[in-house]
Amino acid sequence: MKRAGCLLFAALPVVITAGVYALTPTHSHDGTSKASASPSRSAAPHAATDAKRGAEREKPDGDQVIAGLPAGLAAPAKKELAQELVASAENSTLDWRSAYGYVEDIGDGQGYTAGTVGFCTGTHDLLTLVERYTKAHPGNGLARYLPALHQVDGTDSHKGLDPGFTAAWKAEAELPAFRKAQDEERDRVYFDPAVRLAKLDGLGTLGQFIYYDAMVFHGPGTGSTGFYGLRERAMREADTPSRGGSEKNYLDIFLDIRVKAMKTKRPGIDTSRVDTAQRRFLYDGNLDLKTPLTWQVYGETYKVP
């Protein structure tokens, strides 16, 4: 998906507290886009839907189970926290709303990366977002790029998008309707399926976030580096809590598998979004993801009171 923000003071510890939004999305300090390098968002939409359905078929009484559980990560305050945690890794800021207008080709082979969770022109999710937005808001500033978005889908090409697409995206991102559309697509494709499946697996709020961040980064694919593929591999090594297993042990194994997948896809990638954030919360026993929280990503320290 996308990129780290600029590390302004690489030699000094940087502390960013919720409510203070000084950084905006940009390149990392070394000129590379190391934050997200999110690799496998290119799963075809039907394949992703089938994977989701397949996972949920394991839980035929899923709706009833969900109805009897706490809101967890779906509670408003926790959902806001989840977006801040993701933004610290994706944009080097806690102000996730500052990324609605972000658009850039970070050289990862997925074309333009844009928006709050890094929708990509090469991985179908950006195309789907613009299609759904155009259906609700015909004549918007991005609608004229739909033919080109169809043409470049699955590639890193900018054919038909340059030179006006990036300016059009930024302009559209100033509109509340397009911001809402980004939020809705994020929830439909990434947040809601991840949180629901985590709950069905018996995971608490931290586990729900671990699934969500993996879904954002790896995409809803069934391959070896896709979210559903990672989950299947973890379940071969440990039982989920819903199957009588240890929550901490299962999540530790899931994170191990995820880190290996990240490194397989992109050797040398910085995995601190797992190592000094999610795994730290896990080893601290913070399965409910209670605040205050302190974590590090790409050399920066973040705090939420």
C-alpha positions as CSV (number, residue, x, y, z in Angstrom):
1,M,0.0,0.0,0.0
2,K,1.9,3.1,1.0
3,R,4.7,5.0,2.6
4,A,6.3,6.3,5.8
5,G,6.3,9.9,6.5
6,C,9.4,12.0,6.7
7,L,11.5,11.2,9.8
8,L,12.3,14.8,10.6
9,F,14.8,14.2,13.4
10,A,16.4,10.8,12.7
11,A,19.0,11.1,15.3
12,L,16.6,12.1,18.1
13,P,13.7,10.3,19.7
14,V,10.5,11.8,18.5
15,V,7.3,11.6,20.6
16,I,4.0,12.3,18.9
17,T,0.9,12.5,21.1
18,A,-2.7,12.2,20.0
19,G,-4.2,15.6,19.4
20,V,-0.9,17.1,18.2
21,Y,-0.7,16.7,14.4
22,A,2.6,18.1,13.1
23,L,3.5,15.6,10.4
24,T,1.9,15.0,7.0
25,P,2.4,12.1,4.6
26,T,5.7,12.3,2.7
27,H,8.7,10.2,1.9
28,S,10.9,8.6,4.6
29,H,14.1,10.3,5.5
30,D,16.2,8.1,3.3
31,G,14.1,8.9,0.2
32,T,12.5,5.5,0.2
33,S,8.9,4.5,0.8
34,K,9.5,1.9,3.5
35,A,6.5,2.3,5.7
36,S,4.0,0.4,3.9
37,A,5.4,-1.5,1.2
38,S,2.1,-3.2,1.4
39,P,2.5,-6.0,-1.0
40,S,-0.5,-8.2,-1.8
41,R,-3.6,-5.9,-2.1
42,S,-4.0,-7.1,-5.7
43,A,-6.3,-10.0,-4.9
44,A,-9.2,-10.0,-7.3
45,P,-12.4,-8.8,-5.7
46,H,-14.2,-12.0,-6.2
47,A,-11.4,-14.0,-4.8
48,A,-11.3,-11.8,-1.7
49,T,-15.1,-12.1,-1.3
50,D,-14.8,-15.9,-1.6
51,A,-12.0,-16.0,1.0
52,K,-14.1,-14.0,3.4
53,R,-17.1,-16.3,2.9
54,G,-15.0,-19.4,3.2
55,A,-13.5,-18.2,6.5
56,E,-17.0,-17.3,7.9
57,R,-18.4,-20.7,6.8
58,E,-16.4,-22.1,9.7
59,K,-18.8,-20.2,12.0
60,P,-22.4,-20.9,10.8
61,D,-23.8,-19.1,13.9
62,G,-21.6,-16.1,13.4
63,D,-24.2,-13.4,13.6
64,Q,-25.5,-14.8,16.8
65,V,-22.1,-15.0,18.3
66,I,-21.2,-11.4,17.2
67,A,-24.4,-10.1,18.7
68,G,-23.5,-11.4,22.1
69,L,-20.0,-10.0,22.2
70,P,-18.7,-6.5,23.3
71,A,-18.1,-4.0,20.6
72,G,-14.3,-4.3,21.0
73,L,-12.4,-2.5,18.2
74,A,-15.7,-1.4,16.7
75,A,-16.5,0.8,19.7
76,P,-16.0,4.5,18.5
77,A,-13.0,5.3,20.7
78,K,-11.3,2.0,19.9
79,K,-11.9,2.4,16.2
80,E,-10.4,5.9,16.3
81,L,-7.4,4.4,18.1
82,A,-7.1,1.8,15.4
83,Q,-6.9,4.4,12.7
84,E,-4.2,6.3,14.7
85,L,-2.2,3.1,15.1
86,V,-2.4,2.3,11.3
87,A,-1.6,5.9,10.4
88,S,1.5,5.9,12.6
89,A,2.8,3.1,10.3
90,E,1.3,4.2,7.0
91,N,1.8,8.0,7.3
92,S,4.1,8.7,10.3
93,T,1.4,10.6,12.0
94,L,-1.5,10.1,14.4
95,D,-3.7,12.4,12.3
96,W,-5.1,9.8,9.9
97,R,-7.5,12.3,8.4
98,S,-4.6,14.2,7.0
99,A,-4.1,11.5,4.4
100,Y,-7.4,11.7,2.5
101,G,-5.7,13.8,-0.2
102,Y,-2.5,11.8,-0.2
103,V,-1.6,10.4,-3.7
104,E,1.9,9.3,-4.9
105,D,3.6,6.5,-6.8
106,I,6.0,5.1,-4.3
107,G,7.7,2.8,-6.7
108,D,6.3,-0.5,-5.3
109,G,4.9,-1.7,-8.6
110,Q,1.3,-0.9,-7.6
111,G,0.8,2.4,-9.5
112,Y,-0.5,5.4,-7.5
113,T,-1.1,4.9,-3.8
114,A,-3.8,7.2,-2.4
115,G,-6.0,8.0,0.6
116,T,-6.1,7.0,4.2
117,V,-5.4,3.3,3.8
118,G,-3.4,3.5,0.6
119,F,-5.9,2.5,-2.1
120,C,-3.8,1.6,-5.2
121,T,-4.5,2.0,-8.9
122,G,-2.8,-1.3,-9.5
123,T,-4.7,-3.4,-6.9
124,H,-8.3,-2.8,-7.8
125,D,-9.4,-1.2,-4.6
126,L,-8.9,2.3,-5.8
127,L,-10.9,1.5,-8.9
128,T,-13.7,0.1,-6.8
129,L,-13.7,3.1,-4.6
130,V,-14.0,5.5,-7.5
131,E,-16.7,3.4,-9.2
132,R,-18.8,3.3,-6.0
133,Y,-18.3,7.0,-5.4
134,T,-19.2,7.8,-8.9
135,K,-22.4,5.8,-8.7
136,A,-23.4,7.9,-5.7
137,H,-22.0,11.1,-7.0
138,P,-22.1,11.2,-10.8
139,G,-20.0,13.9,-12.5
140,N,-17.4,14.0,-9.7
141,G,-13.8,15.1,-10.5
142,L,-12.5,11.6,-10.7
143,A,-15.2,10.0,-12.8
144,R,-13.5,11.0,-16.1
145,Y,-10.5,8.8,-15.0
146,L,-12.6,5.6,-14.8
147,P,-11.7,4.3,-18.3
148,A,-8.0,4.8,-17.5
149,L,-8.3,3.2,-14.0
150,H,-9.9,0.1,-15.7
151,Q,-7.0,0.0,-18.2
152,V,-4.2,0.2,-15.6
153,D,-5.8,-2.1,-13.0
154,G,-3.3,-4.8,-12.1
155,T,-0.3,-2.8,-13.4
156,D,1.9,0.0,-12.3
157,S,1.1,2.1,-15.4
158,H,-0.1,5.7,-15.3
159,K,-1.5,5.6,-18.8
160,G,-4.4,7.9,-19.1
161,L,-3.9,9.2,-15.5
162,D,-1.1,11.7,-16.0
163,P,-0.9,14.5,-15.7
164,G,-4.2,15.4,-14.1
165,F,-5.2,12.5,-11.8
166,T,-3.2,13.4,-8.8
167,A,-4.5,17.0,-8.8
168,A,-8.1,15.7,-9.3
169,W,-7.7,13.3,-6.3
170,K,-6.4,16.0,-4.0
171,A,-9.2,18.4,-5.0
172,E,-11.9,15.7,-4.5
173,A,-10.4,14.8,-1.1
174,E,-11.4,18.3,0.1
175,L,-15.0,17.3,-0.3
176,P,-16.8,15.6,2.7
177,A,-18.6,13.2,0.4
178,F,-15.3,11.7,-0.9
179,R,-13.9,11.5,2.6
180,K,-16.9,9.6,3.6
181,A,-16.6,7.4,0.6
182,Q,-13.0,6.5,1.6
183,D,-14.1,5.7,5.2
184,E,-16.9,3.5,3.9
185,E,-14.7,1.6,1.5
186,R,-12.1,1.1,4.3
187,D,-14.7,-0.3,6.5
188,R,-16.4,-2.5,3.9
189,V,-13.2,-4.0,2.5
190,Y,-10.8,-4.0,5.5
191,F,-12.1,-3.0,8.9
192,D,-15.4,-4.8,9.2
193,P,-14.3,-8.2,7.8
194,A,-11.2,-8.2,9.9
195,V,-12.9,-7.3,13.2
196,R,-15.8,-9.7,12.5
197,L,-13.5,-12.6,11.8
198,A,-11.3,-11.8,14.8
199,K,-14.3,-11.9,17.1
200,L,-15.4,-15.2,15.6
201,D,-11.9,-16.5,16.3
202,G,-12.4,-15.5,20.0
203,L,-9.9,-12.6,19.9
204,G,-10.1,-9.5,22.1
205,T,-9.6,-5.9,21.0
206,L,-5.9,-6.3,20.4
207,G,-6.3,-9.3,18.3
208,Q,-9.0,-7.5,16.3
209,F,-6.5,-4.8,15.6
210,I,-3.8,-7.2,14.7
211,Y,-6.2,-8.7,12.1
212,Y,-7.2,-5.3,10.8
213,D,-3.6,-4.0,10.4
214,A,-2.7,-7.3,8.6
215,M,-5.8,-6.9,6.3
216,V,-4.8,-3.3,5.4
217,F,-1.1,-4.2,4.8
218,H,-1.4,-7.6,3.1
219,G,-4.8,-7.3,1.5
220,P,-7.7,-9.8,1.6
221,G,-6.0,-12.5,-0.4
222,T,-5.7,-16.2,0.1
223,G,-2.1,-16.5,-1.1
224,S,0.9,-17.0,1.1
225,T,1.2,-13.2,1.8
226,G,-2.5,-12.4,1.9
227,F,-4.5,-12.0,5.1
228,Y,-6.6,-15.1,4.8
229,G,-3.5,-17.1,3.8
230,L,-1.7,-15.8,6.9
231,R,-4.6,-16.8,9.1
232,E,-4.8,-20.3,7.7
233,R,-1.1,-20.8,8.3
234,A,-1.4,-19.6,11.9
235,M,-4.3,-21.9,12.5
236,R,-2.2,-24.9,11.4
237,E,0.2,-24.1,14.2
238,A,-2.0,-23.0,17.0
239,D,-5.7,-23.1,18.0
240,T,-7.6,-19.9,18.1
241,P,-9.3,-19.0,21.4
242,S,-12.7,-20.1,19.9
243,R,-11.2,-23.5,19.4
244,G,-9.8,-23.7,23.0
245,G,-6.4,-22.2,22.3
246,S,-4.3,-19.6,24.1
247,E,-5.0,-16.1,22.7
248,K,-1.5,-14.9,23.4
249,N,0.1,-17.9,21.9
250,Y,-2.1,-17.8,18.8
251,L,-1.5,-14.1,18.2
252,D,2.3,-14.5,18.8
253,I,2.4,-17.2,16.1
254,F,0.2,-15.1,13.7
255,L,2.6,-12.2,14.1
256,D,5.6,-14.5,13.5
257,I,4.0,-15.7,10.3
258,R,3.1,-12.1,9.2
259,V,6.6,-10.8,9.8
260,K,8.0,-13.7,7.7
261,A,5.5,-12.9,4.9
262,M,6.6,-9.2,5.0
263,K,10.2,-10.1,4.6
264,T,9.5,-12.7,1.9
265,K,7.7,-10.2,-0.2
266,R,10.2,-7.4,0.4
267,P,13.6,-8.5,2.0
268,G,15.0,-5.9,4.3
269,I,11.6,-4.3,5.1
270,D,11.2,-2.5,8.4
271,T,8.8,-4.6,10.5
272,S,8.6,-2.3,13.5
273,R,4.8,-1.8,13.0
274,V,4.7,-5.4,14.4
275,D,7.8,-5.7,16.5
276,T,7.7,-2.5,18.6
277,A,4.0,-1.9,18.5
278,Q,1.6,-4.9,18.2
279,R,3.9,-7.5,19.7
280,R,4.8,-5.1,22.5
281,F,1.2,-4.7,23.4
282,L,0.8,-8.5,23.3
283,Y,3.8,-9.1,25.5
284,D,2.5,-6.5,28.0
285,G,-0.6,-8.5,28.3
286,N,-2.7,-5.7,26.9
287,L,-5.2,-7.9,25.1
288,D,-8.0,-5.3,25.5
289,L,-5.8,-2.6,23.9
290,K,-6.3,-0.2,26.8
291,T,-4.9,3.2,26.8
292,P,-2.5,4.9,27.6
293,L,-0.3,3.4,24.8
294,T,3.3,4.0,23.8
295,W,4.8,2.4,20.7
296,Q,7.6,2.9,18.2
297,V,7.4,2.7,14.4
298,Y,10.3,3.5,12.1
299,G,12.3,5.1,14.9
300,E,9.5,7.4,16.0
301,T,7.7,7.1,19.3
302,Y,4.0,7.6,19.5
303,K,1.8,8.1,22.6
304,V,-2.0,8.0,23.0
305,P,-3.1,9.0,26.5
